Amino acid sequence: MDLARSAKNTIRFSSLAPPPIDKYVPSCKSTTYANSTQSMSSSITPAKTDVATSQEITGFNQTKRHWARGFLWVTSVLLIFDKPFFSLVTSSCAVYTMHGGKWLSHKNMKWMGASIVSFCVSLYALAMGVESNFVDEDRAYELKTTLSIKHRVAEIIWGGLLLLCLVITVKEHVDKAIDVTTSAVDDLSKRVSVSKDQKKLS
């Protein structure tokens, strides 16, 4: 009887014993693998987002420069034709367009400087023109002519320089486009000649 009871007790204790550790090992491995893959994916995604944002910033600055150059084209023509009020409006639009761009870019700094100078020259010409209009021609003819000459000289000099700078920029873009087209044509002609030679040999 004692032997039977001891056998039953051993069977009960063996049934209450916890399962082996090997059953939990695969789950631990799977969780660690999942965590490692998640950390790797999270470490890779910021690089992609940084590249995308840098590309967006580049296009953003280029668009701003295009708009600023358009406003400066109008500003230069208005300055040459003695329209300081309207040139003041267009130059202020150019300054507002460029102020949100990247400040460390030399291209943005160049066009931002041109926009600021155009705004200052337009403001100076407008002030000199208003003062010359208020001066009586009979009492102060020399002062009136001096004020009118000053604002016209400022308008013509800066308007001409700005127009020259814009024309040079357009010429640079045209030269780049011509170089790209000529290189593409040369590559195409080389491929055609190579294909003809291969056909002859075959």
Salt bridges, closest charged atoms under 4 A:
ASP82 OD1 - HIS151 NE2 3.41
ASP82 OD1 - ARG152 NH1 3.92
ASP136 OD2 - ARG139 NE 3.85
GLU155 OE1 - ARG152 NH1 2.59
ASP175 OD2 - LYS171 NZ 3.15
